[in-house]
Amino acid sequence: MSREKLLQLGLDLPLFPVTAVGSFPKPDYLLQGRSDFRKHKITADQLHKLEERATTFWIEQQEELGLDVLVDGEMYRGDMVAYFAENLPGFEQGGLVRSYGNRYYHKPIITGAVEWTRPMTVDWWKFAQNLTQKPVKGMLTGPYTIMDWSFNEHYPDRRATCLALAWVIRREVEALIEAGCKIIQVDEPAMSVRPEELPVLIEGLQAVTQGLSAYFITHACYGAFEHIYPDMLKAPVDNFDLEMSNSDLDMLDLFRKNPFTKDISFGVTDSHSHKIEDVATVRRRVEQALTVLPKEQIWLDPDCGLKTRSVEESIGKLRVIVEAAKSLRS
C-alpha cells in the first residue's frame, strides 16, 4: 500500500493530505523582473534573487495555511515543457504557439540527441525544502508530454523520442533523490491525447521510475480519461493527481465500474475559475469521492496548477481545501 511506502520513506501524513499541483501565480514584482531581464535591464543574479523571494513567499503561505505536502511554486519557470528544453542540450527554441486561452509558449524543437548534463530543479528543490520541515515535492515534466509538446527533427519516431527523454528525466529524478527528495511528481498532462499511445507513455514512466526509492505522483488534467481508463493505472506511479471538479466528478463513474487502485490527489477546486469555492462545496466533493474510494487513498488539492489565478484567489482556494480536510479528519 502507498501509505506503507510513505512510512518507509519516513513520511507520516494525516488522512486527506493537502497539497498543491505545482505552479502558483508569480507576484507582480517577479513578473516585472522577468520582463526587465528580457530587456537586459537587470542581471541574471538580480532575477534569481526575485525568484528566491517569490519562492519564499509561497512556502510561507503554504505553511501558514497548513498544507501537508508543499511545492516550490515554479517561480523560476515559464512553460512546463519549454523550461526543460531550455536546459537540455539537443533542443532549440521554436516559434510561439497557443497553449490555451491567450497564453503562448515557444514550442521546442528537438534537433539533436537530448542529454542530461546537470541538475535542472535540484537547487530550487533544496532551496524550498530548507525553508520548511514539511516535505516538498520534486516537480518534473514527464517524457511523453515533453515529446508531444515539441517538434522532433532528430529521433526516428515518437516512441524513440519519448524513451530518449525518459532516460534524461530519470537522471534528474536520481539527482533529486540523492539530494533527499522523497516525493517526486512527474507531470503528464498529455496522457489522454492519443489513447493508442498510452503504452508508450507507460513505458516512458517505467524508465523514469523503475527501481528508484521515492513516492511517485503523476499529474494529468482535462483529458478524455474514459478512453484510457483503467489501463492508465498500469503506469508505475503511486498517486494520480487528477482534475475532478471541473468535470463535475464524472470520473467517479469510471471508478465505480473499475476500482481505482492507486492513491489519488483529488482535485476539489476548479483552477480555471475565479470563483473561490466554500468549505461546504469542497466537503461535499470529498464525501462523493468517499462513496467510491477508501479514505486512505485520497489526497486533496486544486484541479490543476494555480498560475492562471491571482495570488489572492490561489490562497483562497487552498484555504478552503485545508479547512475542509481538517473538518473531515475530525
ChimeraX attribute file (.defattr): number of C-alpha atoms within 10 A of each C-alpha:
attribute: neighborCount
match mode: 1-to-1
recipient: residues
	/A:1	11
	/A:2	16
	/A:3	16
	/A:4	11
	/A:5	14
	/A:6	17
	/A:7	11
	/A:8	12
	/A:9	15
	/A:10	10
	/A:11	16
	/A:12	11
	/A:13	16
	/A:14	13
	/A:15	16
	/A:16	24
	/A:17	19
	/A:18	27
	/A:19	23
	/A:20	26
	/A:21	28
	/A:22	22
	/A:23	20
	/A:24	24
	/A:25	22
	/A:26	26
	/A:27	19
	/A:28	11
	/A:29	13
	/A:30	21
	/A:31	15
	/A:32	13
	/A:33	22
	/A:34	23
	/A:35	14
	/A:36	14
	/A:37	16
	/A:38	11
	/A:39	9
	/A:40	10
	/A:41	12
	/A:42	14
	/A:43	12
	/A:44	14
	/A:45	10
	/A:46	13
	/A:47	19
	/A:48	16
	/A:49	13
	/A:50	21
	/A:51	24
	/A:52	18
	/A:53	15
	/A:54	24
	/A:55	25
	/A:56	18
	/A:57	15
	/A:58	25
	/A:59	22
	/A:60	15
	/A:61	15
	/A:62	24
	/A:63	17
	/A:64	10
	/A:65	17
	/A:66	19
	/A:67	23
	/A:68	20
	/A:69	18
	/A:70	25
	/A:71	24
	/A:72	28
	/A:73	25
	/A:74	24
	/A:75	24
	/A:76	19
	/A:77	15
	/A:78	15
	/A:79	15
	/A:80	18
	/A:81	23
	/A:82	24
	/A:83	16
	/A:84	20
	/A:85	22
	/A:86	14
	/A:87	15
	/A:88	21
	/A:89	16
	/A:90	17
	/A:91	24
	/A:92	18
	/A:93	17
	/A:94	15
	/A:95	10
	/A:96	12
	/A:97	11
	/A:98	11
	/A:99	13
	/A:100	8
	/A:101	6
	/A:102	6
	/A:103	11
	/A:104	13
	/A:105	18
	/A:106	19
	/A:107	22
	/A:108	25
	/A:109	21
	/A:110	23
	/A:111	16
	/A:112	14
	/A:113	14
	/A:114	19
	/A:115	17
	/A:116	17
	/A:117	12
	/A:118	12
	/A:119	17
	/A:120	19
	/A:121	19
	/A:122	21
	/A:123	12
	/A:124	20
	/A:125	21
	/A:126	17
	/A:127	14
	/A:128	23
	/A:129	21
	/A:130	11
	/A:131	14
	/A:132	15
	/A:133	9
	/A:134	18
	/A:135	17
	/A:136	24
	/A:137	26
	/A:138	27
	/A:139	27
	/A:140	21
	/A:141	20
	/A:142	28
	/A:143	29
	/A:144	28
	/A:145	21
	/A:146	25
	/A:147	24
	/A:148	18
	/A:149	15
	/A:150	20
	/A:151	17
	/A:152	18
	/A:153	13
	/A:154	16
	/A:155	16
	/A:156	9
	/A:157	10
	/A:158	15
	/A:159	18
	/A:160	15
	/A:161	23
	/A:162	24
	/A:163	22
	/A:164	19
	/A:165	25
	/A:166	25
	/A:167	21
	/A:168	19
	/A:169	27
	/A:170	22
	/A:171	17
	/A:172	22
	/A:173	26
	/A:174	18
	/A:175	17
	/A:176	25
	/A:177	18
	/A:178	11
	/A:179	13
	/A:180	14
	/A:181	23
	/A:182	20
	/A:183	22
	/A:184	21
	/A:185	25
	/A:186	24
	/A:187	25
	/A:188	23
	/A:189	20
	/A:190	22
	/A:191	27
	/A:192	22
	/A:193	16
	/A:194	13
	/A:195	19
	/A:196	11
	/A:197	16
	/A:198	21
	/A:199	15
	/A:200	19
	/A:201	26
	/A:202	20
	/A:203	20
	/A:204	27
	/A:205	26
	/A:206	19
	/A:207	19
	/A:208	25
	/A:209	23
	/A:210	11
	/A:211	8
	/A:212	12
	/A:213	15
	/A:214	23
	/A:215	21
	/A:216	20
	/A:217	24
	/A:218	27
	/A:219	25
	/A:220	21
	/A:221	21
	/A:222	16
	/A:223	16
	/A:224	14
	/A:225	19
	/A:226	13
	/A:227	15
	/A:228	18
	/A:229	17
	/A:230	16
	/A:231	13
	/A:232	18
	/A:233	17
	/A:234	15
	/A:235	20
	/A:236	20
	/A:237	23
	/A:238	24
	/A:239	24
	/A:240	24
	/A:241	27
	/A:242	25
	/A:243	27
	/A:244	24
	/A:245	19
	/A:246	19
	/A:247	12
	/A:248	12
	/A:249	17
	/A:250	12
	/A:251	18
	/A:252	19
	/A:253	12
	/A:254	15
	/A:255	16
	/A:256	12
	/A:257	10
	/A:258	11
	/A:259	14
	/A:260	19
	/A:261	16
	/A:262	19
	/A:263	22
	/A:264	22
	/A:265	28
	/A:266	26
	/A:267	27
	/A:268	32
	/A:269	27
	/A:270	23
	/A:271	25
	/A:272	15
	/A:273	12
	/A:274	13
	/A:275	12
	/A:276	18
	/A:277	18
	/A:278	16
	/A:279	18
	/A:280	12
	/A:281	15
	/A:282	23
	/A:283	19
	/A:284	13
	/A:285	19
	/A:286	24
	/A:287	14
	/A:288	13
	/A:289	20
	/A:290	15
	/A:291	11
	/A:292	16
	/A:293	21
	/A:294	12
	/A:295	16
	/A:296	16
	/A:297	22
	/A:298	21
	/A:299	26
	/A:300	28
	/A:301	29
	/A:302	29
	/A:303	27
	/A:304	27
	/A:305	22
	/A:306	25
	/A:307	19
	/A:308	18
	/A:309	18
	/A:310	15
	/A:311	16
	/A:312	10
	/A:313	18
	/A:314	20
	/A:315	18
	/A:316	16
	/A:317	25
	/A:318	27
	/A:319	22
	/A:320	22
	/A:321	28
	/A:322	24
	/A:323	18
	/A:324	23
	/A:325	23
	/A:326	16
	/A:327	10
	/A:328	13
	/A:329	10
	/A:330	5
